[in-house]
């Protein structure tokens, strides 16, 4: 959460974010986030702000969640899991 008394607020659409994402992307990061990380914002009147510190936390959070991705199963393991699930469903009469 942004601490408006101790962080440097900047308008969401004017914030210096690496890669210079579009306004739509910035709003998506605010509303939906990326891989479980949302860009923190504060609304003052009818203007939306973020902070330099919140941008740093967002980048750190996205980077950390990216490195924790679950590895994909091999096709053979996937097929084996499908066969086990189908056998379990058949056994249950489904």
C-alpha positions in Angstrom: 0.0 0.0 0.0 1.3 3.4 -0.9 2.2 5.6 2.1 1.3 9.0 0.7 3.2 10.9 3.4 6.6 9.1 2.8 6.5 8.1 -0.9 7.0 10.2 -4.0 3.6 10.3 -5.8 3.5 10.7 -9.6 0.5 10.7 -11.9 -0.2 7.1 -13.2 -0.1 8.2 -16.8 3.1 10.3 -16.4 5.1 7.8 -14.2 8.6 6.9 -15.5 8.2 3.1 -15.9 10.9 1.1 -17.8 9.8 0.3 -21.3 7.3 3.2 -21.3 4.1 1.1 -21.3 1.0 2.6 -22.7 -1.8 4.1 -20.6 -3.9 1.0 -21.2 -1.2 -1.2 -19.9 -0.7 0.9 -16.8 -4.4 0.8 -16.0 -4.4 -3.0 -16.5 -1.5 -3.3 -14.1 -3.5 -1.2 -11.6 -6.8 -3.1 -12.0 -5.8 -6.7 -12.8 -2.1 -6.9 -12.3 0.5 -9.3 -13.8 1.1 -12.8 -12.4 -0.5 -11.9 -9.1 1.2 -8.5 -8.7 -0.8 -5.3 -8.9 0.6 -1.8 -9.3 -0.3 0.1 -6.2 -2.2 3.4 -6.7 -3.8 6.2 -4.7 -6.7 8.3 -5.8 -6.6 12.0 -4.9 -9.8 13.7 -6.0 -10.4 12.3 -9.4 -6.7 11.8 -10.3 -4.9 8.5 -9.9 -1.3 8.4 -8.7 1.3 5.7 -8.1 4.7 6.2 -6.4 8.2 5.6 -7.5 8.5 3.2 -4.6 5.3 1.3 -5.7 6.7 1.0 -9.2 9.9 -0.6 -7.7 7.8 -3.0 -5.6 5.7 -3.9 -8.7 8.8 -4.7 -10.8 10.4 -6.7 -7.9 7.1 -8.6 -7.4 6.7 -9.4 -11.1 10.3 -10.5 -11.4 10.1 -12.7 -8.3 6.9 -14.4 -9.5 8.4 -14.9 -13.0 11.3 -16.9 -11.5 8.9 -19.1 -9.5 7.0 -20.4 -12.6 6.1 -24.1 -12.4 8.0 -26.1 -15.1 5.9 -27.7 -17.8 5.4 -31.5 -17.8 6.8 -33.5 -20.6 4.3 -34.9 -23.1 4.8 -38.4 -21.7 4.0 -37.3 -18.1 1.0 -35.4 -19.3 -0.3 -38.5 -21.2 0.2 -40.6 -18.1 -1.7 -38.2 -15.9 -4.5 -38.2 -18.4 -4.7 -42.0 -18.4 -4.7 -42.0 -14.5 -7.5 -39.4 -14.4 -9.6 -41.3 -17.0 -9.1 -44.6 -15.1 -10.2 -42.9 -11.9 -13.3 -41.4 -13.6 -14.2 -44.8 -15.0 -13.8 -46.5 -11.6 -16.1 -43.8 -10.1 -18.7 -44.5 -12.9 -18.4 -41.1 -14.4 
